[in-house]
Amino acid sequence: MAVIKCVSAFLILAISSDLTRAFLADVPCVAKMFPNTRKSTQCDPARGKRGRLRLYLRPLRKDKGDKGKGDGGMDGIKKELEEAEAARLQKFRESLMASVSEGGLLSAPSPFEEDVPDAGPSYWSKTVAIEGALRPGLVVLGNPKLFCNEEAPEEMLMQFGLRQPVPNAEDLDPNSRANLLPVILLVETDNGPAKGLLLNRRTGYLMGELKDKDVSGFRVQPLNLGGMADEASDLSYIHPYAELSGCEGLSSDYDNDNAGDRKEGESSLFLGGNFKEAQDMVQEEIFDGFKFKFFGGCTRWEPGQLEQQLKDQVLLPAECSADLLLKIREREGDKRATPLWTEIMELAGGAYADICKDFYA
């Protein structure tokens, strides 16, 4: 049930944000990852100046001889969801029978409860001095004073996947506006150009729609847009699992050279690692597949460009907990999830909270 709930939320977010998509740029690096689909862009003329720009993902038509072959696409994902739900219910029945035989009916778990650690997630963020902002694991956030400015340079906007400045409050609701402000995780800051991953852009695709890559274990996870850089059409992913071989520690509380020095209970963030091993760990229920975030493309800065954007306060640096960055943001009924940009700014407090308050005002 939890899996279906997550998938439903992802599909709602991917399909329902039509108006927001009107401000997002086309993404050639992601299109390369889906050779068997095509995009068509349609504008709703009834909306006039504020018309909705709808992006549809249509599978290419199969030849007649291919009819009925395979279980790919949404049919395969649906089947996988049904199998996962059946397994969860079977597990519940077994635990219920065991508890009844031991006289402990009231202690039987619900089939819809997730296995969670004793300690809850840690959500925090804090401001960082510009002088210490150039290291992997830190986050930079778009400053609304510049991204909402009608005179914002087109080149700067396109770097972060925007066609035009973030619209004013009369044209779009506050949360949709906040979702357009970039939130970028820095993953490389040394030896030339800096690189990062956009954390709050959805492509509208699920991992299961990738045709040329085995993504078993992750088929129902969304594929995010890491950035506009054409050079990075391969998958990138972040997660909280230090045990995954080949991964790179990003958080400031983790030392790649002294992994044993990690303090118990610290929440760290990691980049990449052995993908096949990650799949096996998820399928064996050692790792939680929904604690992985996947990206196509990346955000790239020329040498010195990121430093200048920080100095000019185009971007605002912050340090955040891994739990906050990996948090699943889903609807609660009609209530939309708090945007990542908003939550980071509010939790950081001080001047950042004031900027957020002014933005929503």
C-alpha positions, -999 to +999 in steps of 0.1 A: +000+000+000+028+023+009+045+016-025+012+024-043+008+056-023+043+068-033+038+059-070+004+077-070+020+108-055+048+108-080+024+104-109+002+132-096+032+155-093+044+146-128+010+151-145-007+178-125+019+206-126+011+217-162+013+254-155+046+251-137+060+232-167+054+262-189+084+279-172+107+249-176+132+244-204+133+214-228+159+188-216+178+172-245+201+152-221+171+134-206+155+129-240+185+109-250+178+084-222+143+076-237+148+067-274+115+049-275+093+078-264+086+112-280+074+145-265+046+166-279+039+201-267+004+214-267-008+248-254-043+253-241-056+284-260-084+288-236-059+299-210-046+327-232-016+345-219-014+323-188-021+291-209-010+257-197+018+240-215+012+203-214+040+178-220+028+143-230+050+113-230+037+089-257+053+054-262+062+049-299+036+026-315+046-011-317+045-031-348+016-055-351+040-084-346+051-071-313+016-070-298+014-088-264+052-092-261+069-083-229+055-066-198+074-033-200+061+002-195+032+009-171+018-026-174+050-041-161+051-015-133+014-022-124+022-059-122+052-053-100+031-032-077+005-059-074+031-085-067+047-063-040+013-057-024+005-094-024+038-102-008+032-076+019-003-090+027+011-126+028+038-114+052+011-098+074-010-130+074+020-151+085+029-126+113-008-125+124-010-163+126+022-164+146+010-138+171-024-156+175-006-189+182+015-171+209-015-154+224-004-120+212-030-108+187-028-072+198+009-071+190+004-081+154+018-055+130-003-038+104+005-048+068+006-011+058+032-001+084+067+006+071+097-008+089+112+023+104+142+027+127+137+036+163+151+071+157+130+092+135+144+112+105+165+142+113+154+173+094+176+203+097+194+230+077+218+259+085+234+288+067+270+285+055+295+313+050+304+319+013+340+312+021+332+276+030+305+270+005+326+253-022+326+216-011+306+186-021+275+179+000+265+215+004+233+229-012+229+261-031+194+277-034+181+302-059+176+337-045+141+349-054+152+385-057+171+375-088+151+345-102+119+364-099+133+395-116+120+401-151+154+413-161+171+381-150+197+370-177+183+343-200+216+324-199+215+322-161+179+310-161+186+283-187+215+271-167+190+260-140+163+247-164+141+278-166+127+293-198+118+326-181+119+342-146+097+328-119+063+345-123+048+368-097+023+358-071-007+369-093+002+343-119+011+313-098+005+300-063+034+304-038+043+267-036+044+263-073+067+294-075+089+279-048+092+247-067+107+266-096+135+281-075+165+258-080+179+237-051+212+221-061+234+196-043+271+202-050+288+169-060+321+182-074+339+214-067+376+207-073+398+204-104+380+227-128+343+231-134+319+226-105+290+201-108+258+197-090+224+179-091+191+198-092+170+183-063+136+197-072+130+190-109+110+160-121+113+147-156+079+131-157+094+097-162+097+067-139+128+046-138+109+017-151+105+035-184+142+033-191+144+008-220+181+000-222+190-005-185+180-031-159+165-011-131+148-039-112+143-028-076+138+008-087+112+007-114+086+028-096+110+056-085+108+089-104+137+101-126+147+136-116+164+162-138+199+168-124+206+197-148+209+209-183+245+198-190+244+176-222+276+158-212+259+139-184+232+117-199+240+088-176+222+081-144+234+096-111+220+087-077+222+097-041+214+076-010+222+073+027+240+039+026+277+039+035+278+001+031+273+003-007+306-004-023+321+023-046+300+052-032+314+086-024+306+104+008+291+138+003+281+150+038+305+169+060+301+143+088+317+116+066+353+110+057+359+088+026+394+081+038+384+071+073+350+054+070+353+038+104+353+072+121+317+078+113+298+084+145+268+062+152+235+079+144+249+105+120+230+108+088+252+110+058+246+113+021+264+093-006+268+096-044+267+066-067+282+032-060+278-003-074+243-003-090+239-040-092+248-043-055+222-016-047+195-035-066+203-067-048+202-050-014+168-034-022+154-067-034+166-084-002+150-056+018+183-045+033+181-011+017+150+010+012+146+017-025+127+049-018+158+064-001+175+065-035+171+096-057+179+092-094+190+119-118+195+124-155+219+152-165+237+175-141+242+212-135+276+226-145+296+258-137+326+270-155+357+277-133+350+306-111+313+309-122+299+293-090+320+314-068+308+346-085+271+335-083+276+330-045+293+363-042+265+381-061+239+362-040+224+346-071+227+314-051+225+310-013+246+283+003+233+260+030+241+227+048+212+202+052+206+168+067+205+138+043+171+130+056+158+164+045+172+161+010+160+125+005+125+131+020+096+119-002+074+149-009+039+137-015+004+151-013-017+147+018-052+147+002-056+181-014-027+195+005+005+197-015+039+189+001+060+217+013+086+226-014+122+216-007+133+252-012+108+264+014+116+238+040+154+244+038+150+282+040+126+280+070+147+255+089+179+276+084+162+305+102+176+340+104+180+358+071+170+328+051+137+325+070+131+362+064+137+358+026+113+329+026+087+348+045+090+378+021+087+355-009+054+340+004+041+374+014 
